[in-house]
């Protein structure tokens, strides 16, 4: 396929023209956020995938869903082989 016309163009968190086929994940995230807001237990989500499949785009969309329900959203970037992962996660949860 001509690279100029190819819709697949991976970039760090750059949203694609359409977020197709991700409705189930977004619905799960919205249910989790709503249940948490209502004080009910909810299942966690883990997004896994190869580079360029849309993990960061999904996280950004989930952030927007959470912000619309007045949740405070915080992010942290964990570098490869970071031994301070748990410390960083704990500091994000306290903010």
C-alpha positions as CSV (number, residue, x, y, z in Angstrom):
1,X,0.0,0.0,0.0
2,X,1.1,3.5,-0.7
3,X,2.5,4.9,2.6
4,X,0.8,8.3,2.0
5,X,-2.6,6.6,1.8
6,X,-2.1,4.0,4.5
7,X,-4.3,4.8,7.6
8,X,-1.8,2.9,9.8
9,X,0.7,5.4,11.0
10,X,1.9,4.6,14.5
11,X,2.9,7.6,16.6
12,X,3.2,8.1,20.4
13,X,-0.4,8.7,21.4
14,X,-1.4,10.4,18.2
15,X,-5.1,9.6,17.8
16,X,-6.1,7.9,14.5
17,X,-8.9,9.3,12.3
18,X,-11.2,6.7,13.8
19,X,-10.9,4.5,16.9
20,X,-12.5,1.5,15.4
21,X,-13.1,-1.8,17.2
22,X,-12.4,-0.5,20.7
23,X,-16.0,-0.1,21.9
24,X,-15.8,-3.1,24.2
25,X,-12.7,-1.8,25.9
26,X,-14.1,1.7,26.3
27,X,-17.4,0.3,27.6
28,X,-15.5,-1.8,30.2
29,X,-13.5,1.3,31.2
30,X,-16.7,3.4,31.5
31,X,-18.3,0.6,33.6
32,X,-15.3,0.5,35.9
33,X,-15.2,4.2,36.4
34,X,-19.0,4.4,37.1
35,X,-18.8,1.5,39.6
36,X,-15.9,3.1,41.3
37,X,-17.7,6.4,41.5
38,X,-20.7,4.6,43.0
39,X,-18.5,2.9,45.7
40,X,-18.8,-0.5,44.2
41,X,-16.0,-2.9,43.4
42,X,-14.8,-3.0,39.8
43,X,-12.4,-5.1,37.7
44,X,-9.2,-3.5,36.7
45,X,-8.1,-3.1,33.1
46,X,-4.7,-3.9,31.7
47,X,-3.9,-2.8,28.2
48,X,-1.3,-4.8,26.5
49,X,-0.1,-4.8,22.9
50,X,2.7,-4.2,20.4
51,X,4.0,-0.8,19.5
52,X,1.5,1.2,17.5
53,X,-1.7,-0.7,18.3
54,X,-3.3,2.1,20.2
55,X,-2.6,1.6,23.9
56,X,-1.8,5.2,24.6
57,X,-4.7,6.5,22.5
58,X,-7.0,4.2,24.5
59,X,-5.6,5.5,27.8
60,X,-6.1,9.1,26.7
61,X,-9.7,8.3,25.8
62,X,-10.3,6.6,29.1
63,X,-8.8,9.7,30.8
64,X,-11.4,11.8,29.1
65,X,-14.2,9.5,30.2
66,X,-12.9,9.7,33.8
67,X,-12.6,13.5,33.7
68,X,-16.2,13.9,32.5
69,X,-17.3,12.1,35.6
70,X,-15.2,14.5,37.7
71,X,-12.4,12.0,38.5
72,X,-8.9,13.5,39.0
73,X,-6.7,11.9,36.4
74,X,-2.9,11.6,36.9
75,X,-0.3,10.0,34.7
76,X,3.3,8.7,35.1
77,X,5.7,7.6,32.5
78,X,7.8,4.6,33.6
79,X,11.0,4.1,31.8
80,X,12.4,0.7,30.8
81,X,13.8,-1.2,33.8
82,X,12.7,1.4,36.3
83,X,13.2,0.0,39.8
84,X,11.1,2.8,41.3
85,X,7.8,1.7,39.7
86,X,6.0,1.0,42.9
87,X,7.2,4.3,44.4
88,X,6.0,6.2,41.3
89,X,2.6,4.5,41.4
90,X,2.2,5.2,45.1
91,X,3.1,8.9,44.6
92,X,0.5,9.2,41.8
93,X,-2.2,7.7,43.9
94,X,-1.6,10.2,46.7
95,X,-1.9,13.2,44.5
